[in-house]
Amino acid sequence: MKDKTIDYILRTTWLSVQKMYNEEAAKFDSTMATGFTLLSIDPEKGTPSTALGPKMGMEATSLSRILKSMETRGLIERQPNPEDGRGVLIHLTEFGREKRDYSKEKVLTFNNKIRNNISDEKLKHFYEVADLINDMISNKKIYDQNK
């Protein structure tokens, strides 16, 4: 294929971002997935384990492995959900809060560097295109589901 497809640009850009975050996280014996999970947990109230997967767009089995690793490393702890006796809340430990702050700083640094190198107008168009792609996919406007 001579011209780059939209899919190719999205995929290679995301792989570059993922590699960058994993390289940063490796400096602290962590991964991008762990950082993303830390950022997805409410630091004050905790987050129900059943809400975490959908919030992150992850399958339950992948998330279970990450949570088990994070618990072993002392980043999180599981506590019974007082509002739902069957449920579990994922809470950050003090160590988890420290690592969350580090992850947040890395994400904000990336965000600010990009914002400083792209005009507001171009960034607005980028968000519009991303929203349109997400809308078309979520509303099944790409492929006819009846075929």
Buried (B, 14 or more C-beta within 10 A) or exposed (E): EEEEEEEEEEEEEEEEEBEEBBEBBEEEEBBBBBBBBBBBBBBEEBBBBBBBBEBBEBEEEEBEEBBEBBBEBEBBBEEEBEEEEEEBBBBBBEEBBEBBEBBBEBBEEBEEEEEEEEEEEEEEEEEEEEEEBEEEEEEEEEEEEEE
